[in-house]
Amino acid sequence: MKRFVYINDDSCRYSYRDNRISNTKHTLWNFLPKNLSEQFRRFMNQYFLLIACLQLWSRITPVSPATTWGPLIIMFIVSASKEAWDDYNRYLSDKKANERKIWLVKDGIHRQIKAQEIHVGDVVWLHENDEIPCDLVLIGTSDPQGICYVETAALDGETDLKTRIIPPISANLSVEQLGKVKGVVECPNPDNDIRRFDANMRLFLPIIDNEKCPLTINNTLLQSCYLRYTECACGVAVYTGNETKSGMSRGAAEPKLTAADAIIDKLTIAIFMFQIVIVLVLGYFGNAWKYTQGLKQWYLMYPVEGESPWYDFSIIPLRFELLCSIMIPISIKVTLDLAKGVYAKFIDWDEQMFDWETNTPAHSANTAISEDLGQVEYILSDKTGTLTENKMILKQCCISDTLYGNDNGDALNDVRLVNAISSNDPDVIKFLLVMALCNTVVPIRSNGDTVSYKAQSQDEVALVNAAGNLNMMLISKDSSTAEICFNGSKFLYELLDILEFTSDRKKMSIVVKEGQTGKILLLSKGADEALLPHAYPGQQIQRYLEAVEMYSQLGLRTLCLGWRDLKESEYKEWSKNFQEASCSLDNREFKMSEVCHSLERDLHILGVTAIEDRLQDGVPETIKLLRNAGINVWMLTGDKQNTAVQIGLLCNLITSEPNSQLLSISGKTEEDILRSLERALLIMKNTSETKNGYSALPRDLAFILDGWALEIILKHSKESFTRLAMLSKTAICCRMTPLQKAQLVAILKSAGYLTLAIGDGGNDVRMIQEANIGVGISGREGLQAARAADYSIGKFKFLKRLILIHGRYSYNRTAFISQYSFYKSLLLCFIQILFAFLSGLSGTSLFNSISLMAYNVFYTSLPVMTIIFDKDISETTVMQYPQILLHSQAGRHWSFSSLQYVPTQMRKVRCRNSQW
């Protein structure tokens, strides 16, 4: 389906919705029915509604209906008030955004309106640091080159600036023409993909060039982003209100049911069934006593035999049902909700989880799942920026079969490289040129004429900085030109086309024309498996393969660089195909990939870069502690296998001890991969049986596989891989795509394990949202992962406090409150049952109505704050004995008796395999 947006045309102004945004869940009219519907989805609330309705029948109720109606109404009011307050705050936030003042251009006249009054087709005028009110197609900027910079952190979490350019069709429009421009934008219907915008634009007369012009995401300004380092810009509104890409991405997160909540629900149903049995037994004996003895007792005032209604036999059982209703505590849900809110605040207030380096506190975005932190069985972690610092530095490189920085570990200070640059070695110069130009880096000039760089990737910043330190400095860059300063001389390059990086292509290329010679060059960089196979026939690449292997063994991130000359006729023919693929609205991404592959061939491979990304402080100690606590830790990364293995060794994820073994699941064919999977599974099974039989020293086994192997396994042998995952404590999964990371989490969840996913970038969001518990790190890749997660922390090392301290405390306290509530209710109910035998099984209540109502409302809640704020085991004890911290059984096998609260004295604590 397509949308046709007519620029500055009132005829289609009201064909689409206005720009009013709304994030509220309710309205004044539907709040009550919608909230009640949500409340009564739980079995417990349905049960108490049934009890309350039965108490309205005066013939059977032994107590006042207020004993249940009062507490039920109070509980619903508390829950509804909390929901109403949250919704009201969302309304105030929406109101503030909707009433922001925005400049609109209509028939050449600038006027100010509210943001909510913008309609599709309007031309919006923005100034520096303005927040973009809706999704716009950029048609003009104050920059002569037609570019502007936007900060997209609020949308995708990436803090680096993005470059946006105006389409060529509007490049020569004056300010007056921009205010009166007419045309049409042909675009897809609203979607939530913030990285794609496949559209076309055509301008009407008096614009001379009214040919169809392709539009991409680089020609857009999206809602919630900010205009930076640009005096002004204007664009055409194509999506407004909740139909923007940001609005389509929003939505209430699905509520997560914790393991404790699941047990409470099952326990409630079990108690209800037990209650039915007791009621039937007591009802039977009550009716028997009534017809044998009760009718003879005049003071009981039973109806005369023959005058009783037909349902008389059910009255006593129903009376006992009402009396036994206190078996299920009515206030436990609200009590636990309040307690969990306090647990979340403890996380927010924890100064020991405050990252002073980035000034980032820990934050709990989900207040309902704190106790699950103490039940985690699998942690699935990203590598770059999560286990490592994501501070990239070029350490070594290989150019023309020569290794630089091999001896001193620092290529930038290698005398041989400096001499090669001084002597103008052509391969070295080309190598530095690719480093400086083939990227998305934006140079930012400060007041002191110093140049800093912003980019979407820290790798690119590291390469550009390294090139600058080696005298190949990128000093300016816009949408069409780039200026390089080399050894004091300036060189201008015309940027013809950019072949952008994608996770499928795993490489990026740029087509440039030299300003002095007019030569057209293709500059490329990418992963070794994406670039080396496209070397020109006859080039020896074995040395580069060895360099990639060696650098990977050192835990360094590698990229291969290459280039080739393009004939003008070849480029023109290719450019025509590239333009056609760019204008396609059907399967544009695939067509562009095919066109890019047709150009990226016969490359002259220049060399390999090796970038260091150091481990974060405290990562090895944290992983060792978590593994000692019985938690299985997996690492999921997009890096190469050798790099991932080296990082795994450095951070204690795997060991090099004799009793450890890393099982590789790999092969050149599908059959080889499936055979290696079965072999690894057999070894795991034998080791597991040996450990259970105590006949040998335990072996520390782990497996490693890449994304291609996983794709084949999930297609042909998913059951075997699931069994392997259940047996493996550690795994290293490399060359993973974001979707594959989420698939691995889903496999462990389907096996019944409680999973925690942790990451720091936008590529980790799928994994974080799929896991039972999502933890985001507020890292250098932005805040997207932190915003999508249930919990956010500043560093990986804080995970040990989040799980071993806060998770365990929350679990113990929730278990204590739950047990206290149920045991207290059962005890009180059995007292009532005992009294029934003393009162001739007549269904008379032992408690008066006021006492019973007060009990239902307050008695459960009275000890809660004491429990929550009570001191627990010290952190020293927690860190010294991590193996006692978690549950005694797997979360999926909970029994009610396993909900253990550990007192301060810790005389006897249940452990996984023994008692401590």
PyMOL commands that set and color helices and strands:
alter all, ss='L'
color gray80, all
select helices_A, chain A and resi 10-12+31-39+43-54+66-98+115-117+153-156+168-170+175-180+217-219+241-243+245-249+259-292+294-296+298-300+312-327+332-349+351-353+370-375+411-413+415-422+426-437+458-469+528-534+542-553+568-583+588-599+619-628+641-650+670-693+707-716+718-727+738-750+762-770+784-788+796-838+849-859+864-869+875-880+882-884+891-893+896-898
alter helices_A, ss='H'
color red, helices_A
select strands_A, chain A and resi 2-7+101-106+109-114+123-127+135-141+147-151+161-165+183-188+199-203+213-215+220-221+226-228+232-239+363-364+378-382+388-399+402-404+442-445+451-454+472-477+481-486+489-499+507-514+520-526+557-566+604-615+632-636+660-665+700-706+730-734+755-759+773-777+791-793
alter strands_A, ss='S'
color yellow, strands_A
deselect
rebuild
show_as cartoon
